[in-house]
Amino acid sequence: MYDYGLFKFESKQQLLDTAIRYWNPDKTKFWQKAGIDLVIDRREGYRLYDMSGRSLIDLHLNGGTYNFGHRHPELVETLKGALDYFDIGNHWFPSVARAALAESLVKVSSGMTYAVFAPGGAEAVDIAIKSARYATKRRKIVSIVKGYHGHSGLSVATGDERFSKIFLSDQPEHFVQVPFNDIDAMEKALKGNDCAALIMETIPATYGFPMPKPGYLNACKALCVKHDAMYIADEVQTGLMRTGSMWGWQAYGVEPDIMVTAKGLSGGLYPISACLVNDKTGGWLNEDGAAHISTSGGAELGCVVAHKVIEMLQRPELIANVGFVSEFMAEGMAEMRRRHGDIFTGVRQKGVILGLEFSNHPEGALHVSRALYEHGIWAIFSSLDKRVLQWKPGVLLSSDLCQEILDRFDAAMPRARQLLRDAAKVN
Ligand SMILES: Cc1ncc(COP(=O)(O)O)c(C=O)c1O
């Protein structure tokens, strides 16, 4: 019996049946078929526990949401304290929690003027697009083929048609896409001087973290300046110290007109995201501040937790640890490549953001993900390039845990090799 107080399940199977019956049949069955029967139960630090009690080290972090690990004690304490005083607040009025968070975000984001809050990444991307359209009086938005910015009304139209067409939400007349790292294609898209914005993930996560070529992001920004389009940096997965800088655009020396942060901003405890705008793109906040409204966007409980997150990310010991984990993974993965180069074909890395290539099979990383799962590691393949495993170590990982991760990776490779061989036979 699994007794959670308000609800109970006889068995893991009963939970799976209930999820299929009432929650999401396709998603539930997808994981069963992939051999990853995970139902996350207890969670603590960088460890997750399946309902069966089996422990896994989390290297997915839900896209960086659990940058600090699960239920970080300082953040839990912060939220508990906030619950004694705040609730989500009333969006109509200035609030101490919102103003304080806006100030701390703007102060770590050179060039930005205001912070507008939302409950999640996609909604913050919608605000970014609306702000660019306000500033330019143009509608067209350029994004990257296989880029990912979420699933709300505007954000979904920037992404892969798998997610927009099913809901008739593709808008080809207003949203155009160009291949990543192709500056000629970018120039072609922008040169008509009719684009409101270019939206870029600083490193496209769902596409498997292909690294921007040297100078590419700067060249994109220069084209935006030349053609009066706004540059939107989507920092949902690359922000919050994951590249070694607070924001990925700082690591590449590109200053956006608008930026978006979400996921880890809440420490995974209370949903909150933010769109930061500069003087020009934030002009609407002086003209009609109620032009964009969200009851739960900028929930004060979330603001308090996020305020703590931004403070923690500036601690020297945390910054030093990001350097340690980055180096450990760089060296460790180089060694793993030497040992398993027949299947492990390449590494992409910036800070604690890594994409591990298993390119000999079109769904190589799907099989490796399963092998790792069987060896106590949860790391997800890239949805839009299943040859690449997303490898997202947390910023607070200890050296012992880093070593355990590497040992488990090494031990999982024979099983990965076997699964890849079987998959090749089926193909
Ligand atoms: C780069 C990027 N942008 C935006 C989003 C959307 O965020 P959310 O799922 O909170 O709406 C995601 C989510 O995975 C993301 O990875």
The ligand as an SDF file (V2000), in Angstrom:
LIG
                    3D

 16 16  0  0  0  0  0  0  0  0999 V2000
   14.4400   26.5920  -23.7290 C   0  0  0  0  0  0  0  0  0  0  0  0
   13.0380   26.5050  -23.2130 C   0  0  0  0  0  0  0  0  0  0  0  0
   12.2130   27.5550  -23.3390 N   0  0  0  0  0  0  0  0  0  0  0  0
   10.9570   27.5360  -22.8710 C   0  0  0  0  0  0  0  0  0  0  0  0
   10.4530   26.4130  -22.2560 C   0  0  0  0  0  0  0  0  0  0  0  0
    9.0390   26.3980  -21.7650 C   0  0  0  0  0  0  0  0  0  0  0  0
    8.9960   26.3860  -20.3680 O   0  0  0  0  0  0  0  0  0  0  0  0
    7.7000   25.8320  -19.6070 P   0  0  0  0  0  0  0  0  0  0  0  0
    7.6570   24.3620  -19.8090 O   0  0  0  0  0  0  0  0  0  0  0  0
    7.9250   26.2600  -18.1840 O   0  0  0  0  0  0  0  0  0  0  0  0
    6.5210   26.5130  -20.2150 O   0  0  0  0  0  0  0  0  0  0  0  0
   11.2620   25.2930  -22.1110 C   0  0  0  0  0  0  0  0  0  0  0  0
   10.7460   24.0660  -21.4630 C   0  0  0  0  0  0  0  0  0  0  0  0
   11.2930   23.0110  -21.5260 O   0  0  0  0  0  0  0  0  0  0  0  0
   12.5890   25.3300  -22.6010 C   0  0  0  0  0  0  0  0  0  0  0  0
   13.4010   24.2780  -22.4900 O   0  0  0  0  0  0  0  0  0  0  0  0
  1  2  1  0
  2  3  1  0
  2 15  2  0
  3  4  2  0
  4  5  1  0
  5  6  1  0
  5 12  2  0
  6  7  1  0
  7  8  1  0
  8  9  2  0
  8 10  1  0
  8 11  1  0
 12 13  1  0
 12 15  1  0
 13 14  2  0
 15 16  1  0
M  END
$$$$
